[in-house]
Amino acid sequence: MTPEPFHQVRADIALALIADGRVPSEFCSEQDPNLPSRPSSLEHWALVDAGFAARLKAAKATGALVMLSQCIQIADDQAIRADQKRLMIDTRMKVAAIWNPSDCVPSKPDKEPIAGVHALLHVPFDQLDDSKKREVEKFFGFDAPDRP
């Protein structure tokens, strides 16, 4: 397909819609002369025009944050079934993560903070050293016999 030529008014409207949390496949239409005819038009324009690419990136970053706020509204809406909510929220979160990974992808801690007895819960008692056994016994309130 031949790429659609850049059109400033269409581009501005599309960027405003994206910043409002709408995806191009929702609003691009060959029937509406005020909008790009295809979602791929936006990506093509971004490839050939660095200024438009920057504006598109900024619109997506804003739109991603809007999508995350929509997730809260969806979650609170009692009229929507739970399975529908899950799908709607998951879709928005995935698009938001693609559009704005720096703000919309949850960061993972460097290492899981596990301390005290909680770190011992998945270790068989007989495999613990004596100090750990005393720690577990103390935590659970057992009167343990003195250990050598």
C-alpha positions as CSV (number, residue, x, y, z in Angstrom):
1,M,0.0,0.0,0.0
2,T,1.2,3.5,-0.8
3,P,1.8,5.5,2.4
4,E,-0.7,8.2,3.1
5,P,0.8,11.7,2.7
6,F,1.4,13.7,5.9
7,H,-1.5,16.0,6.7
8,Q,-1.0,18.4,9.6
9,V,-4.6,18.7,10.7
10,R,-5.1,14.9,10.7
11,A,-1.9,14.5,12.6
12,D,-2.9,17.0,15.3
13,I,-6.3,15.4,15.8
14,A,-4.7,11.9,16.0
15,L,-2.1,13.0,18.5
16,A,-4.8,14.6,20.7
17,L,-6.8,11.3,20.6
18,I,-3.7,9.3,21.5
19,A,-3.0,11.6,24.4
20,D,-6.6,11.0,25.6
21,G,-5.8,7.3,25.8
22,R,-7.3,6.1,22.5
23,V,-5.4,3.7,20.2
24,P,-5.2,4.5,16.5
25,S,-7.1,1.4,15.4
26,E,-10.1,3.0,17.3
27,F,-10.2,6.2,15.3
28,C,-8.4,5.8,12.0
29,S,-10.9,5.6,9.3
30,E,-11.0,5.9,5.5
31,Q,-14.5,7.4,5.9
32,D,-13.5,10.4,8.1
33,P,-11.4,13.0,6.1
34,N,-10.3,14.6,9.4
35,L,-8.4,11.5,10.6
36,P,-5.6,9.4,9.2
37,S,-7.0,6.6,7.1
38,R,-4.9,3.8,8.7
39,P,-3.0,3.4,12.0
40,S,0.1,2.6,10.0
41,S,0.0,6.2,8.6
42,L,1.1,7.5,12.0
43,E,4.0,5.2,12.3
44,H,5.1,6.1,8.7
45,W,4.9,9.8,9.5
46,A,7.0,9.2,12.6
47,L,9.7,7.4,10.5
48,V,10.0,10.2,8.0
49,D,9.6,13.2,10.3
50,A,11.6,13.5,13.5
51,G,9.4,16.3,14.9
52,F,6.2,14.3,14.4
53,A,8.0,11.3,16.0
54,A,8.7,13.3,19.1
55,R,5.2,14.6,19.3
56,L,3.8,11.0,18.8
57,K,6.1,9.7,21.6
58,A,4.9,12.5,23.9
59,A,1.2,11.8,23.1
60,K,1.7,8.1,23.7
61,A,3.4,8.8,27.1
62,T,0.4,10.9,28.1
63,G,-2.1,8.5,26.7
64,A,-0.5,5.6,28.6
65,L,-1.0,7.5,31.9
66,V,-4.6,8.2,30.9
67,M,-5.1,4.4,30.3
68,L,-3.8,3.6,33.7
69,S,-6.4,6.0,35.3
70,Q,-9.1,4.3,33.2
71,C,-8.1,1.1,34.8
72,I,-9.2,2.5,38.2
73,Q,-12.5,3.6,36.8
74,I,-13.1,0.2,35.2
75,A,-12.2,-1.6,38.4
76,D,-14.7,0.6,40.4
77,D,-17.5,0.2,37.9
78,Q,-20.1,-2.2,39.4
79,A,-21.9,-2.6,36.0
80,I,-19.0,-4.4,34.4
81,R,-18.5,-8.1,35.0
82,A,-15.3,-9.2,36.7
83,D,-14.1,-11.2,33.6
84,Q,-14.7,-8.2,31.4
85,K,-12.9,-5.9,33.8
86,R,-9.9,-8.2,33.8
87,L,-9.7,-8.1,30.0
88,M,-10.2,-4.4,29.8
89,I,-7.6,-3.5,32.5
90,D,-5.1,-6.0,31.2
91,T,-5.3,-4.6,27.7
92,R,-4.9,-1.1,28.8
93,M,-1.9,-2.0,31.1
94,K,-0.2,-3.8,28.2
95,V,-0.6,-0.9,25.8
96,A,0.4,1.6,28.5
97,A,3.6,-0.4,29.1
98,I,4.4,-0.4,25.4
99,W,3.7,3.3,24.9
100,N,5.4,4.5,28.1
101,P,7.7,1.8,29.6
102,S,9.6,4.3,31.9
103,D,6.4,5.2,33.8
104,C,4.1,2.3,33.2
105,V,6.1,-0.9,33.7
106,P,6.3,-1.9,37.4
107,S,9.9,-2.0,38.6
108,K,11.2,-5.1,40.2
109,P,13.3,-4.9,43.4
110,D,16.9,-5.8,43.0
111,K,16.3,-8.7,45.4
112,E,13.4,-9.9,47.5
113,P,13.6,-8.8,51.1
114,I,13.3,-12.0,53.1
115,A,14.4,-11.9,56.7
116,G,13.9,-13.8,59.9
117,V,11.8,-16.8,60.3
118,H,10.0,-16.1,57.0
119,A,13.1,-17.0,55.1
120,L,13.0,-20.4,56.8
121,L,9.5,-21.5,56.0
122,H,10.4,-23.6,53.0
123,V,13.4,-25.4,54.6
124,P,12.8,-28.7,56.5
125,F,13.4,-28.2,60.2
126,D,15.9,-31.0,60.4
127,Q,18.1,-29.3,57.8
128,L,18.4,-26.0,59.8
129,D,21.5,-25.3,61.8
130,D,21.1,-25.1,65.6
131,S,20.8,-21.3,65.7
132,K,18.1,-21.2,63.1
133,K,16.2,-24.0,64.9
134,R,16.3,-22.0,68.1
135,E,15.0,-18.9,66.2
136,V,12.1,-21.0,64.8
137,E,11.3,-22.5,68.1
138,K,11.3,-19.1,69.8
139,F,9.1,-17.6,67.0
140,F,6.5,-20.3,67.5
141,G,6.7,-20.2,71.3
142,F,8.1,-23.7,71.8
143,D,10.1,-24.4,75.0
144,A,12.9,-26.2,73.3
145,P,15.4,-28.3,75.3
146,D,18.8,-26.8,75.5
147,R,20.9,-27.7,72.6
148,P,24.6,-28.4,72.9
